Amino acid sequence: MSQSAEDRLDGPLVKLIIVMALASVTATLNATIVGVGLSPLAQNFDTTLTTAEWVITGYLLAVAATIPVTGWAVDHFGGKRVWLIGLVIYTLTAIGSALSWNIGSLIVFRILQGVAAGIIEPVMMTLTARAAGPARLGRVMGLLALPMTLGPVIGPILGGVIADNLHWSWLFLVNVPIVVTALVFSLKVVPADAPAAGDRATFDVLGTLLLSPGFAVLVYGLSQSAHQGFGSTTVIVSLLLGAALVAGFVVHALTTRRQPLIDVRLFASRGFTAAVIAMALTGAAVFSLYVLLPLYQQQVHGQSLMASGLLLAPFGVGTFLGMPLAGRLSDRIGANLLVPLGATLVVLGILGNALSDASTNQVLLGLYAVVAGLGLGCVGAPTLASLYRTVPLEKTSGATSTMLSLNQVGGSFGVALVALLIQRGIANGQSVRNAYSTTFWWELAITAVIVAVGLALPGRPKPVAAAAPTESPAQESTTTVLS
């Protein structure tokens, strides 16, 4: 079947996807590489592992605090300008991290790098969604997410090689050539767009003071719960404070006469709400599985760090295969069919692990991982595409910030839950195998909820009407690039 001009992925759009994905993959590589190298960093700077963990924690908190503001920055300054600024900051802070003279300076550089990462991913999603248009969103999101699936698979292996054979500074320098390449090509490939006019360009000071710290405190509380449990004073206070700040923002957003940092009225759309919830739960499932599967291989099957990283590859392969396929299919049959089907595949893959033990063949475990990864690939791209189909073009930046913020909170919750369940199970006298089995059952329950939520997502996208003669500056830029 031949594709119409409006359905075809033309040259400029493909180049945009490649450049955007090239930059975004560094964020996933960064997190996993540095995670493996924490112990060498603590030894080099003669500090405790708890202090060294702030190299990761500070980065994540900065990402959580920056994402809500990025939507406003895109509207105020223009997406291309913000994108280039994010890449420049990311490059400079990576070099600064490699040149750090003590643990304090390293943590500061990593916090600044987290700010850059909080810029890069939302802008990437916003600009590609605007350039793709409704008819091609599924395929574009599937292709855009492909390199991001490789980070958590390659990262631990690459981090282990660097930690064992190279100077610690290469944990941060390894990404610099990738980002610089993306920066150079972005100057030509990324379309210029005009800043928004009127209320959308007005900075919401009170909303920022409520929402950015709110998400950061929530992420901090969830990260600490992995070590201290949900009953500790630090965790309870952090979660309550974060929830209060976010609730305060919701009240502010509904009562202010100006454009809020994020338009919470978007949640009046059932499709948008379902997409955001599905992405939050997907974040919980993906991030926790990237932690759970290697730990299961190490503690139940006795595999080394390097081997457990390699045995995670089938999960990444499944996701890698599923995303472009699901992206193409979602443009034809809709997310409300694909997402429940994909989540069901994840349930089956997790079920296999929940019923396995130390004697289970690695080939069979690899098959379970491929099935789970394939299922997650069928969830992510269609859900992202359906989210952008539920909001007007001028709302895409705010919708992206909302989705990524809740996705990150979901991911932090998933990782914390996995760590807590394993620790509590072993502490309560369960065998290591049974503690992991119980954790897999909880994973299965989270994924089963995605099946139900997926049914509320939009169906097959409607054909795109011809563009009106008069367009906004941002739309004109996109039309020019795709013509």
HUMOTA-V293125 format. One record per backbone hydrogen bond with DSSP energy under -0.5 kcal/mol. NH is the residue of the N-H (numbers start at 0). CO is the residue of the C=O. E is the energy in kcal/mol with one decimal. If there is no record, write none. Layout:
nh: (NH & NH)
co: (CO & CO)
e: (E & E)
This chain:
nh: (6 & 7 & 9 & 13 & 14 & 15 & 16 & 17 & 18 & 19 & 20 & 21 & 22 & 23 & 24 & 25 & 26 & 27 & 28 & 29 & 30 & 31 & 32 & 33 & 34 & 35 & 36 & 37 & 40 & 41 & 42 & 43 & 44 & 45 & 46 & 51 & 52 & 53 & 54 & 55 & 56 & 57 & 59 & 60 & 61 & 62 & 63 & 64 & 65 & 66 & 67 & 68 & 69 & 69 & 70 & 71 & 72 & 73 & 74 & 75 & 76 & 77 & 77 & 81 & 82 & 83 & 84 & 85 & 86 & 87 & 88 & 89 & 90 & 91 & 92 & 93 & 94 & 95 & 96 & 97 & 98 & 99 & 105 & 106 & 107 & 108 & 109 & 110 & 111 & 112 & 113 & 114 & 115 & 116 & 117 & 118 & 118 & 119 & 120 & 122 & 123 & 124 & 125 & 126 & 127 & 128 & 129 & 130 & 131 & 132 & 135 & 136 & 136 & 139 & 140 & 141 & 142 & 143 & 144 & 145 & 145 & 146 & 148 & 148 & 149 & 149 & 150 & 151 & 152 & 153 & 154 & 155 & 156 & 157 & 158 & 159 & 160 & 161 & 162 & 163 & 164 & 165 & 169 & 170 & 171 & 172 & 173 & 174 & 175 & 176 & 178 & 179 & 180 & 181 & 182 & 183 & 184 & 185 & 186 & 186 & 187 & 188 & 189 & 195 & 199 & 200 & 201 & 204 & 207 & 208 & 209 & 210 & 211 & 212 & 213 & 214 & 215 & 216 & 217 & 218 & 219 & 220 & 221 & 222 & 223 & 224 & 225 & 225 & 226 & 227 & 228 & 231 & 235 & 236 & 237 & 238 & 239 & 240 & 241 & 242 & 243 & 244 & 245 & 246 & 247 & 248 & 249 & 250 & 251 & 252 & 253 & 254 & 254 & 255 & 263 & 265 & 266 & 267 & 268 & 269 & 272 & 273 & 274 & 275 & 276 & 277 & 278 & 279 & 280 & 281 & 282 & 283 & 284 & 285 & 286 & 287 & 288 & 289 & 290 & 291 & 292 & 294 & 295 & 296 & 297 & 298 & 299 & 300 & 302 & 307 & 308 & 309 & 310 & 311 & 312 & 314 & 315 & 316 & 317 & 318 & 319 & 320 & 321 & 322 & 323 & 324 & 325 & 326 & 327 & 328 & 329 & 330 & 331 & 332 & 333 & 333 & 334 & 334 & 335 & 336 & 337 & 338 & 340 & 341 & 342 & 343 & 344 & 345 & 346 & 347 & 348 & 349 & 350 & 351 & 352 & 353 & 354 & 355 & 359 & 364 & 365 & 366 & 367 & 368 & 369 & 370 & 371 & 372 & 373 & 374 & 375 & 376 & 377 & 378 & 378 & 379 & 380 & 382 & 383 & 384 & 385 & 386 & 387 & 388 & 389 & 389 & 390 & 394 & 395 & 398 & 399 & 400 & 401 & 402 & 403 & 404 & 405 & 406 & 407 & 408 & 409 & 410 & 411 & 412 & 413 & 414 & 415 & 416 & 417 & 418 & 419 & 420 & 421 & 422 & 423 & 424 & 425 & 426 & 427 & 428 & 429 & 434 & 435 & 436 & 437 & 438 & 439 & 440 & 441 & 442 & 443 & 444 & 445 & 446 & 447 & 448 & 449 & 450 & 451 & 452 & 453 & 454 & 454 & 455 & 456 & 475 & 476 & 477 & 478 & 479 & 480 & 481 & 482 & 482)
co: (3 & 3 & 7 & 9 & 10 & 11 & 12 & 13 & 14 & 15 & 16 & 17 & 18 & 19 & 20 & 22 & 23 & 23 & 24 & 25 & 26 & 27 & 28 & 29 & 30 & 31 & 32 & 34 & 36 & 37 & 38 & 39 & 40 & 42 & 41 & 47 & 48 & 50 & 51 & 52 & 52 & 53 & 55 & 56 & 57 & 58 & 59 & 60 & 61 & 62 & 63 & 65 & 65 & 66 & 66 & 67 & 68 & 69 & 70 & 71 & 72 & 72 & 73 & 77 & 78 & 79 & 80 & 81 & 82 & 83 & 84 & 85 & 86 & 87 & 88 & 89 & 90 & 91 & 92 & 93 & 94 & 96 & 101 & 102 & 103 & 104 & 105 & 106 & 107 & 108 & 109 & 110 & 111 & 112 & 113 & 114 & 115 & 115 & 116 & 118 & 119 & 120 & 121 & 122 & 123 & 124 & 125 & 126 & 127 & 128 & 132 & 132 & 133 & 135 & 136 & 137 & 138 & 139 & 140 & 141 & 142 & 142 & 144 & 145 & 145 & 146 & 146 & 147 & 149 & 149 & 150 & 151 & 152 & 153 & 154 & 155 & 156 & 157 & 158 & 159 & 160 & 161 & 166 & 167 & 168 & 168 & 169 & 171 & 172 & 172 & 174 & 175 & 176 & 177 & 178 & 179 & 180 & 181 & 182 & 183 & 184 & 184 & 185 & 74 & 196 & 197 & 198 & 202 & 203 & 204 & 205 & 206 & 207 & 207 & 209 & 210 & 211 & 212 & 213 & 214 & 215 & 216 & 217 & 218 & 219 & 220 & 221 & 222 & 223 & 223 & 224 & 228 & 231 & 232 & 233 & 234 & 235 & 236 & 237 & 238 & 239 & 240 & 241 & 242 & 243 & 244 & 245 & 246 & 247 & 248 & 249 & 250 & 251 & 251 & 261 & 262 & 263 & 264 & 265 & 267 & 268 & 269 & 270 & 271 & 272 & 273 & 274 & 275 & 276 & 277 & 278 & 279 & 280 & 281 & 282 & 283 & 284 & 285 & 286 & 287 & 288 & 290 & 291 & 292 & 293 & 294 & 295 & 295 & 296 & 303 & 304 & 305 & 306 & 308 & 309 & 311 & 311 & 312 & 313 & 314 & 315 & 316 & 317 & 318 & 319 & 320 & 321 & 322 & 323 & 324 & 325 & 326 & 328 & 328 & 328 & 329 & 457 & 458 & 457 & 333 & 333 & 334 & 336 & 337 & 338 & 339 & 340 & 341 & 342 & 343 & 344 & 345 & 346 & 347 & 348 & 349 & 350 & 352 & 356 & 360 & 361 & 362 & 363 & 364 & 365 & 366 & 367 & 368 & 369 & 370 & 371 & 372 & 373 & 374 & 375 & 375 & 376 & 378 & 379 & 380 & 381 & 382 & 383 & 384 & 385 & 386 & 387 & 391 & 392 & 394 & 395 & 396 & 397 & 398 & 399 & 400 & 401 & 402 & 403 & 404 & 405 & 406 & 407 & 408 & 409 & 410 & 411 & 412 & 413 & 414 & 415 & 416 & 417 & 418 & 419 & 420 & 421 & 422 & 423 & 425 & 424 & 430 & 431 & 432 & 433 & 434 & 435 & 436 & 437 & 438 & 439 & 440 & 441 & 442 & 443 & 444 & 445 & 446 & 447 & 448 & 449 & 450 & 451 & 452 & 453 & 471 & 472 & 473 & 474 & 475 & 476 & 477 & 478 & 479)
e: (-1.0 & -1.4 & -1.1 & -2.3 & -2.5 & -2.0 & -2.5 & -2.3 & -2.4 & -2.6 & -2.8 & -2.2 & -1.6 & -2.2 & -2.1 & -0.9 & -1.1 & -0.9 & -2.3 & -2.8 & -1.9 & -1.5 & -2.7 & -2.3 & -1.4 & -1.6 & -1.5 & -0.9 & -1.9 & -2.5 & -2.1 & -2.6 & -2.2 & -0.8 & -2.4 & -2.3 & -1.8 & -1.7 & -2.2 & -1.2 & -2.9 & -2.0 & -2.5 & -2.5 & -2.0 & -2.1 & -2.4 & -2.1 & -1.8 & -2.2 & -0.6 & -1.1 & -1.4 & -0.6 & -0.8 & -0.5 & -2.1 & -2.4 & -1.8 & -2.5 & -3.0 & -0.6 & -1.5 & -1.9 & -2.6 & -2.4 & -2.1 & -2.5 & -2.1 & -2.3 & -2.6 & -2.3 & -2.3 & -2.5 & -2.5 & -1.7 & -2.1 & -2.5 & -2.4 & -1.8 & -1.3 & -1.2 & -1.9 & -2.2 & -2.1 & -2.4 & -2.3 & -2.1 & -2.1 & -2.1 & -2.0 & -1.6 & -1.7 & -2.4 & -2.2 & -0.6 & -0.9 & -2.4 & -1.5 & -1.9 & -2.4 & -2.3 & -2.5 & -2.8 & -2.0 & -2.1 & -2.1 & -2.1 & -2.3 & -1.7 & -1.2 & -0.6 & -0.7 & -2.4 & -2.8 & -2.2 & -2.4 & -2.7 & -1.8 & -0.6 & -0.7 & -0.6 & -1.1 & -1.1 & -0.6 & -1.0 & -0.8 & -0.6 & -0.6 & -3.3 & -3.2 & -0.5 & -0.6 & -3.1 & -3.3 & -2.0 & -2.2 & -2.5 & -2.8 & -1.9 & -1.9 & -2.6 & -2.0 & -2.1 & -1.6 & -1.9 & -1.5 & -0.6 & -1.2 & -0.6 & -2.2 & -2.7 & -2.1 & -2.2 & -2.5 & -2.5 & -2.2 & -1.9 & -1.1 & -0.5 & -0.9 & -2.7 & -1.5 & -4.4 & -0.8 & -1.4 & -1.8 & -1.2 & -2.1 & -2.3 & -1.3 & -3.2 & -1.3 & -0.7 & -1.2 & -2.6 & -2.0 & -2.9 & -2.0 & -2.5 & -2.3 & -2.8 & -2.4 & -2.4 & -2.3 & -1.5 & -0.8 & -0.5 & -1.2 & -2.9 & -1.8 & -1.2 & -2.6 & -2.8 & -2.2 & -2.8 & -2.6 & -2.7 & -2.8 & -2.4 & -2.3 & -2.4 & -2.3 & -2.6 & -2.6 & -1.9 & -2.1 & -2.1 & -2.3 & -3.4 & -1.8 & -1.1 & -0.7 & -2.4 & -1.1 & -1.7 & -1.8 & -1.8 & -1.7 & -0.5 & -2.5 & -2.5 & -2.2 & -2.5 & -2.5 & -2.5 & -2.2 & -2.2 & -2.5 & -2.3 & -2.3 & -1.9 & -2.3 & -3.3 & -2.1 & -1.4 & -2.0 & -2.1 & -0.9 & -3.4 & -2.4 & -1.6 & -2.6 & -2.0 & -2.3 & -3.0 & -2.0 & -1.1 & -2.5 & -2.8 & -1.7 & -2.1 & -2.5 & -0.7 & -1.3 & -1.0 & -1.4 & -2.8 & -2.4 & -2.0 & -2.7 & -2.2 & -2.1 & -2.2 & -0.7 & -0.9 & -2.9 & -2.7 & -2.0 & -2.3 & -2.6 & -0.9 & -1.4 & -3.2 & -0.6 & -0.8 & -0.7 & -0.5 & -1.4 & -0.9 & -1.4 & -2.5 & -1.4 & -3.1 & -2.9 & -1.9 & -1.7 & -1.9 & -2.3 & -2.1 & -2.3 & -2.8 & -2.6 & -1.8 & -1.3 & -2.6 & -1.7 & -1.0 & -1.8 & -2.0 & -2.6 & -1.9 & -2.3 & -2.2 & -2.3 & -2.3 & -2.5 & -2.8 & -2.9 & -2.2 & -2.3 & -2.2 & -1.4 & -0.5 & -0.8 & -2.5 & -0.9 & -1.8 & -2.4 & -2.5 & -2.4 & -2.0 & -1.8 & -1.4 & -0.7 & -1.0 & -0.7 & -1.7 & -1.4 & -2.4 & -2.4 & -2.0 & -2.2 & -2.5 & -2.8 & -2.2 & -2.1 & -2.3 & -2.1 & -2.1 & -2.6 & -2.4 & -2.6 & -2.4 & -2.5 & -2.3 & -2.3 & -2.7 & -2.2 & -2.4 & -2.4 & -2.7 & -2.2 & -2.2 & -2.9 & -2.3 & -2.2 & -2.5 & -2.0 & -1.5 & -2.4 & -2.5 & -2.0 & -2.2 & -2.6 & -1.7 & -2.5 & -1.8 & -1.6 & -2.2 & -2.4 & -1.9 & -2.1 & -2.2 & -2.1 & -1.3 & -1.0 & -1.3 & -1.3 & -2.7 & -2.8 & -0.8 & -0.7 & -1.8 & -1.5 & -2.5 & -2.0 & -1.9 & -2.7 & -2.3 & -1.9 & -1.9 & -0.8 & -0.6)
